[in-house]
């Protein structure tokens, strides 16, 4: 099966309302993907020390291409990261120093290796700082800038949408730099395909046009949809913030729970996008309804966690989730806090303990949780804000707190 059709079926390619591929520069790219082994790239700006679930669709896109025999390039924006992409932003991004960019890049590199095989040249990781930071400005304007029409640039959504709120000249240059990246990868690695989010279409088209003008050859672009959940929330957003892929920021158990608790309407779509399950299996799981939908959610959570954190972490998270939701027990992967024994011996108000455990952003939010009957200690409902939690709640040096149906924290008595 042509990998283009695989990507289209799984939801990686942006489509029009009738389901046809959207904004693919030339249908020839489908033919090329089916008959040749090509090199394709996606750029990632190192604006944080970790990727989050919102980045996963593009990372998985590269992984699927590699599985089909193509060579992916991960372009880390050590250069463009110091400028900041204006796409999808209402204001200028925070400026990063070279030291911050470098530190973020090192941590991101480790995350890529969980999804993509870089051994023996099967994939490449390049840093555009290698060619952007040493550019001669006048030479760049004469050789590259002359190919760009300001009038045309102003029609691109990534620029047009920022004109009302203000666009710095620094950001205005971003399109030229990204286009130059594509040209460099085309010249040095025969990279003919650039991919990215739907908001990158203007930048991708500019790179294609630059290659045509400079090299008189064809290049191609594909965009993937910018995902939101069925509730309209941004993909990978949680009550505590972003769903980071770094286990030090979001534990494997919390990561597992995010996928285990997605909206029923998202299960089939997320199985196709964020797991490597065969589509025959995905189609079968999509048919699960009512109580059986939880089986599909468990499979989604396990497969997604296995890819990001490894099979052992996924198994531990699955077992501990079943314990917590079934018998009201807590495994080692459940988020924990420590409380000294004297504090428990003298008794601590339930509202204070839940707040210390992070099961509410504020003390007033914790009080509302308790008053609504959504707070539990072990298997017992908390009946009052000042209900005393003391030694009688301790089981094996542990107390299990639960907020609502989903959020558990284990209190270790030390």
C-alpha positions as CSV (number, residue, x, y, z in Angstrom):
1,X,0.0,0.0,0.0
2,X,1.4,3.4,-0.9
3,X,2.5,5.2,2.2
4,X,0.6,8.3,1.0
5,X,-2.7,6.3,1.3
6,X,-1.6,5.0,4.7
7,X,-1.0,8.5,6.0
8,X,-4.2,9.8,4.5
9,X,-6.3,6.9,6.0
10,X,-4.6,7.4,9.4
11,X,-5.4,11.1,9.4
12,X,-1.9,12.6,9.0
13,X,-2.7,14.6,5.8
14,X,-4.8,17.7,6.0
15,X,-8.0,17.2,4.0
16,X,-10.8,19.3,2.5
17,X,-14.4,18.8,3.8
18,X,-15.0,16.1,1.2
19,X,-12.0,14.1,2.5
20,X,-9.7,14.8,-0.5
21,X,-6.0,15.7,0.3
22,X,-5.6,19.4,1.1
23,X,-2.9,21.7,-0.2
24,X,-0.7,18.9,-1.7
25,X,1.3,20.8,-4.2
26,X,1.2,18.1,-6.9
27,X,-0.6,14.8,-6.9
28,X,2.8,13.5,-8.3
29,X,4.1,13.2,-4.8
30,X,1.8,10.2,-4.2
31,X,3.3,8.5,-7.3
32,X,6.8,9.4,-6.1
33,X,6.2,7.9,-2.6
34,X,4.9,4.7,-4.2
35,X,7.7,4.2,-6.7
36,X,10.8,5.8,-5.2
37,X,12.7,6.0,-1.9
38,X,12.9,9.7,-1.0
39,X,14.2,12.0,1.7
40,X,11.7,14.2,3.5
41,X,12.0,16.6,6.5
42,X,10.1,18.4,9.2
43,X,11.6,21.2,11.2
44,X,11.3,21.5,15.0
45,X,12.3,24.7,16.9
46,X,14.0,24.0,20.2
47,X,11.8,26.4,22.2
48,X,11.5,24.0,25.1
49,X,13.5,21.2,26.7
50,X,10.8,18.6,25.9
51,X,8.3,18.0,23.2
52,X,4.6,17.6,24.1
53,X,1.8,15.5,22.7
54,X,0.9,18.3,20.3
55,X,4.2,17.6,18.5
56,X,3.5,13.9,18.2
57,X,1.5,14.0,15.0
58,X,4.6,15.3,13.1
59,X,7.0,13.0,14.9
60,X,4.8,10.0,14.1
61,X,4.5,11.2,10.5
62,X,8.3,10.9,10.1
63,X,8.2,7.5,11.8
64,X,5.6,6.1,9.3
65,X,7.7,7.4,6.4
66,X,10.7,5.6,7.7
67,X,8.8,2.4,8.2
68,X,7.8,2.6,4.5
69,X,11.5,2.7,3.5
70,X,11.9,6.5,3.1
71,X,14.6,8.5,4.8
72,X,13.4,11.2,7.3
73,X,15.4,14.3,8.3
74,X,14.7,15.9,11.6
75,X,15.8,19.5,11.3
76,X,16.4,21.1,14.7
77,X,16.1,24.8,14.4
78,X,19.1,26.0,16.3
79,X,19.2,29.0,14.0
80,X,15.5,29.7,13.4
81,X,14.8,29.1,17.0
82,X,16.7,32.3,17.8
83,X,14.3,34.2,15.5
84,X,10.9,32.6,16.3
85,X,8.2,31.4,13.9
86,X,5.3,33.9,13.9
87,X,2.9,31.2,12.6
88,X,-0.1,30.6,14.9
89,X,1.1,33.3,17.4
90,X,-0.6,36.5,18.3
91,X,2.6,38.1,19.6
92,X,6.3,37.7,19.3
93,X,7.9,34.6,20.8
94,X,10.3,35.0,23.7
95,X,13.8,35.4,22.5
96,X,16.2,32.5,23.4
97,X,19.9,32.7,23.9
98,X,22.3,30.3,22.1
99,X,22.9,28.5,25.4
100,X,19.2,27.9,25.9
101,X,18.7,26.7,22.4
102,X,21.7,24.3,22.7
103,X,20.5,22.9,26.0
104,X,16.9,22.3,24.7
105,X,18.3,20.7,21.5
106,X,20.3,18.1,23.5
107,X,17.3,17.0,25.5
108,X,15.0,16.9,22.4
109,X,17.5,14.7,20.5
110,X,17.1,11.9,23.1
111,X,13.3,12.0,22.6
112,X,13.5,11.6,18.9
113,X,15.4,8.3,19.2
114,X,12.3,6.7,20.7
115,X,10.4,7.1,17.5
116,X,13.0,7.2,14.7
117,X,16.0,4.9,13.9
118,X,19.1,7.0,13.2
119,X,21.5,4.1,12.8
120,X,23.4,3.6,9.6
121,X,22.1,6.7,8.0
122,X,18.5,5.5,8.1
123,X,17.5,9.0,9.3
124,X,19.4,12.2,9.7
125,X,19.3,14.9,12.4
126,X,20.6,18.3,11.3
127,X,20.9,21.7,12.9
128,X,20.1,24.7,10.8
129,X,22.4,26.8,13.0
130,X,25.3,25.2,11.0
131,X,24.4,27.3,8.0
132,X,22.2,30.1,9.3
133,X,24.4,31.6,12.0
134,X,27.3,32.2,9.7
135,X,25.3,33.8,6.9
136,X,26.6,37.1,5.4
137,X,23.5,39.3,5.5
138,X,24.2,41.3,2.3
139,X,25.1,38.1,0.4
140,X,22.0,36.4,1.7
141,X,19.8,39.2,0.5
142,X,21.4,39.3,-2.9
143,X,21.3,35.5,-3.5
144,X,18.1,34.5,-1.7
145,X,16.1,37.6,-0.8
146,X,15.8,38.6,-4.5
147,X,13.6,35.6,-5.1
148,X,10.9,36.7,-2.7
149,X,8.1,39.1,-3.4
150,X,7.0,41.2,-0.4
151,X,3.5,41.5,-1.8
152,X,3.2,37.7,-2.0
153,X,4.7,37.2,1.4
154,X,2.0,39.5,2.9
155,X,-0.7,37.1,1.6
156,X,0.6,34.2,3.5
157,X,-1.5,33.4,6.6
158,X,1.5,33.1,8.9
159,X,2.3,36.8,8.2
160,X,-1.1,38.2,7.3
161,X,-2.7,37.0,10.6
162,X,0.0,38.9,12.6
163,X,-0.2,42.3,10.8
164,X,-3.0,43.5,13.0
165,X,-1.3,42.7,16.3
166,X,2.2,43.6,15.1
167,X,4.9,41.7,13.3
168,X,8.6,42.5,13.9
169,X,11.0,42.7,11.0
170,X,12.9,39.8,12.8
171,X,9.9,37.5,12.4
172,X,9.2,38.7,8.9
173,X,12.5,37.1,7.9
174,X,11.4,33.7,9.2
175,X,9.9,32.7,5.9
176,X,13.1,33.4,4.0
177,X,15.1,31.3,6.6
178,X,12.8,28.3,6.5
179,X,12.8,28.4,2.7
180,X,16.6,28.5,2.7
181,X,16.6,25.4,5.0
182,X,14.6,23.5,2.4
183,X,17.0,24.6,-0.4
184,X,20.0,23.5,1.7
185,X,18.6,20.1,2.4
186,X,17.6,19.7,-1.2
187,X,21.2,20.6,-2.3
188,X,23.0,18.5,0.3
189,X,20.7,15.6,0.9
190,X,18.4,15.4,-2.1
191,X,15.5,16.2,0.2
192,X,12.4,16.8,-2.1
193,X,9.6,16.8,0.5
194,X,8.9,19.2,3.4
195,X,6.1,18.5,5.8
196,X,4.6,20.4,8.7
197,X,1.4,21.7,10.3
198,X,-1.3,23.3,8.3
199,X,-0.1,26.7,9.5
200,X,3.2,26.1,7.7
201,X,1.8,26.0,4.2
202,X,3.0,29.5,3.3
203,X,6.5,28.8,4.4
204,X,6.6,25.4,2.7
205,X,5.3,26.8,-0.6
206,X,8.0,29.5,-0.4
207,X,10.7,26.8,0.0
208,X,9.3,24.9,-3.0
209,X,9.3,28.1,-5.1
210,X,12.9,28.9,-4.0
211,X,14.1,25.5,-5.1
212,X,12.4,25.9,-8.5
213,X,14.0,29.4,-9.0
214,X,17.5,28.5,-7.8
215,X,17.8,24.8,-9.0
216,X,15.1,24.7,-11.7
217,X,13.8,21.4,-10.1
218,X,10.6,20.2,-8.4
219,X,10.1,19.9,-4.7
220,X,6.9,19.1,-2.8
221,X,5.0,19.8,0.4
222,X,2.4,18.1,2.6
223,X,0.7,19.5,5.6
224,X,-0.9,17.7,8.5
225,X,-4.0,18.9,10.4
226,X,-3.6,21.0,13.6
227,X,-5.4,18.7,16.1
228,X,-7.9,19.5,18.7
229,X,-9.8,17.1,20.9
230,X,-13.5,16.4,20.4
231,X,-14.2,19.0,23.2
232,X,-12.3,21.7,21.2
233,X,-9.3,21.7,23.6
234,X,-5.8,21.9,22.2
235,X,-4.2,18.5,21.7
236,X,-2.1,17.5,24.7
237,X,-3.4,20.1,27.1
238,X,-4.2,18.8,30.6
239,X,-5.4,20.4,33.8
240,X,-1.8,20.7,34.9
241,X,-0.5,22.1,31.6
242,X,1.1,20.4,28.6
243,X,1.4,16.7,28.3
244,X,5.2,16.6,28.0
245,X,7.0,13.6,26.6
246,X,9.8,13.9,29.2
247,X,9.2,11.5,32.1
248,X,10.7,14.0,34.5
249,X,7.9,16.5,33.6
250,X,5.0,14.1,33.2
251,X,5.4,10.6,34.7
252,X,4.6,7.5,32.5
253,X,1.6,6.9,34.8
254,X,0.2,10.4,34.2
255,X,0.9,10.0,30.5
256,X,-0.9,6.7,30.4
257,X,-3.9,8.2,32.3
258,X,-4.2,11.1,29.7
259,X,-4.8,8.6,26.9
260,X,-6.9,6.3,29.1
261,X,-9.3,9.2,29.8
262,X,-9.6,10.8,26.4
263,X,-13.1,11.6,25.2
264,X,-14.9,8.5,23.7
265,X,-15.2,10.4,20.4
266,X,-11.4,10.7,20.1
267,X,-10.5,7.1,20.7
268,X,-10.6,5.8,17.1
269,X,-8.9,8.9,15.7
270,X,-6.1,8.7,18.3
271,X,-5.5,5.0,17.8
272,X,-4.8,5.7,14.1
273,X,-2.6,8.7,14.8
274,X,-0.6,7.8,17.9
275,X,-0.1,4.1,17.7
276,X,1.5,1.7,15.2
277,X,-1.4,-0.7,15.4
278,X,-2.5,-2.1,12.0
279,X,-5.5,-0.3,10.6
280,X,-7.5,-3.5,10.5
281,X,-7.2,-3.6,14.3
282,X,-7.9,0.2,14.6
283,X,-11.1,-0.2,12.5
284,X,-12.2,-3.1,14.8
285,X,-11.5,-1.0,18.0
286,X,-13.5,1.9,16.5
287,X,-16.6,-0.2,16.6
288,X,-16.4,-0.6,20.4
289,X,-19.2,1.2,22.1
290,X,-20.6,1.7,25.6
291,X,-18.6,-0.3,28.2
292,X,-16.3,-1.8,25.6
293,X,-15.0,1.6,24.7
294,X,-12.8,1.3,27.9
295,X,-11.1,-1.7,26.4
296,X,-10.1,0.4,23.4
297,X,-9.0,3.2,25.7
298,X,-6.7,0.8,27.6
299,X,-5.1,-0.3,24.3
300,X,-4.6,3.3,23.2
301,X,-3.1,4.2,26.5
302,X,-0.8,1.2,26.6
303,X,0.4,1.5,23.0
304,X,1.0,5.3,23.2
305,X,2.9,5.0,26.5
306,X,4.9,2.1,25.2
307,X,6.1,4.2,22.2
308,X,7.1,7.2,24.4
309,X,8.3,5.5,27.6
310,X,9.0,1.9,26.8
311,X,7.1,-1.4,27.3
312,X,8.0,-1.8,31.0
313,X,6.8,1.7,31.9
314,X,3.6,1.1,29.9
315,X,3.0,-2.2,31.7
316,X,3.6,-0.7,35.1
317,X,1.3,2.2,34.4
318,X,-1.4,-0.2,33.1
319,X,-1.2,-2.4,36.2
320,X,-1.2,0.5,38.6
321,X,-4.1,2.1,36.8
322,X,-6.1,-1.1,37.1
323,X,-5.3,-1.3,40.8
324,X,-6.3,2.2,41.5
325,X,-9.5,2.2,39.5
326,X,-10.4,-1.4,40.6
327,X,-9.4,-2.2,44.1
328,X,-8.5,1.4,45.1
329,X,-4.8,0.4,45.6
330,X,-1.8,2.4,44.4
331,X,1.2,1.0,42.5
332,X,4.7,2.5,42.3
333,X,4.1,4.5,39.1
334,X,1.2,6.6,40.6
335,X,2.3,10.2,41.4
336,X,3.5,10.5,45.0
337,X,4.2,13.0,47.7
338,X,5.8,12.5,51.1
339,X,4.4,13.5,54.5
340,X,6.2,13.1,57.8
341,X,4.5,10.7,60.2
342,X,4.1,13.3,63.1
343,X,1.9,15.4,60.8
344,X,-0.4,12.5,60.1
345,X,-0.4,11.4,63.8
346,X,-1.7,14.7,64.9
347,X,-4.2,14.8,62.0
348,X,-4.3,17.0,58.9
349,X,-7.3,18.6,57.4
350,X,-8.4,16.9,54.2
351,X,-8.4,20.2,52.3
352,X,-4.8,20.9,53.2
353,X,-3.7,17.4,52.3
354,X,-5.4,17.5,48.9
355,X,-3.9,20.9,48.3
356,X,-0.4,19.6,49.2
357,X,-0.9,16.7,46.8
358,X,-1.6,19.1,43.9
359,X,-5.2,17.9,43.5
360,X,-6.4,21.4,43.2
361,X,-4.8,24.6,41.8
362,X,-5.9,26.6,44.8
363,X,-7.3,25.9,48.3
364,X,-10.7,27.2,47.2
365,X,-10.7,24.8,44.3
366,X,-9.9,21.9,46.7
367,X,-12.8,23.1,49.0
368,X,-15.2,23.0,46.0
369,X,-14.0,19.5,45.1
370,X,-14.7,18.3,48.6
371,X,-18.1,20.1,48.9
372,X,-19.2,18.4,45.6
373,X,-18.4,15.0,46.9
374,X,-15.5,14.4,44.4
375,X,-12.7,13.8,47.0
376,X,-11.8,10.4,48.3
377,X,-9.3,9.0,50.8
378,X,-8.5,5.4,50.1
379,X,-12.1,4.2,49.3
380,X,-13.9,6.7,51.5
381,X,-15.6,9.9,50.4
382,X,-14.3,13.0,52.2
383,X,-17.4,14.5,53.9
384,X,-16.0,17.8,55.2
385,X,-13.3,20.3,54.5
386,X,-11.9,19.9,58.0
387,X,-12.2,16.1,58.1
388,X,-9.1,14.9,59.9
389,X,-6.8,12.5,58.0
390,X,-4.8,10.6,60.5
391,X,-3.1,7.2,61.3
392,X,-6.3,5.2,60.8
393,X,-6.2,6.0,57.1
394,X,-2.6,4.7,56.7
395,X,-2.3,1.4,54.9
396,X,1.3,0.0,54.4
397,X,2.7,3.5,55.1
398,X,0.5,4.9,52.3
399,X,-2.7,6.9,51.9
400,X,-4.4,7.0,48.4
401,X,-6.1,10.3,47.5
402,X,-8.4,10.6,44.5
403,X,-10.0,13.7,42.9
404,X,-13.0,12.9,40.7
405,X,-12.8,9.7,38.6
406,X,-9.3,10.2,37.2
407,X,-6.7,11.8,39.4
408,X,-4.8,9.8,42.0
409,X,-2.0,10.7,44.2
410,X,-0.3,8.4,46.7
411,X,0.8,9.9,50.0
412,X,3.9,8.1,51.4
413,X,4.3,8.4,55.2
414,X,8.0,8.9,56.1
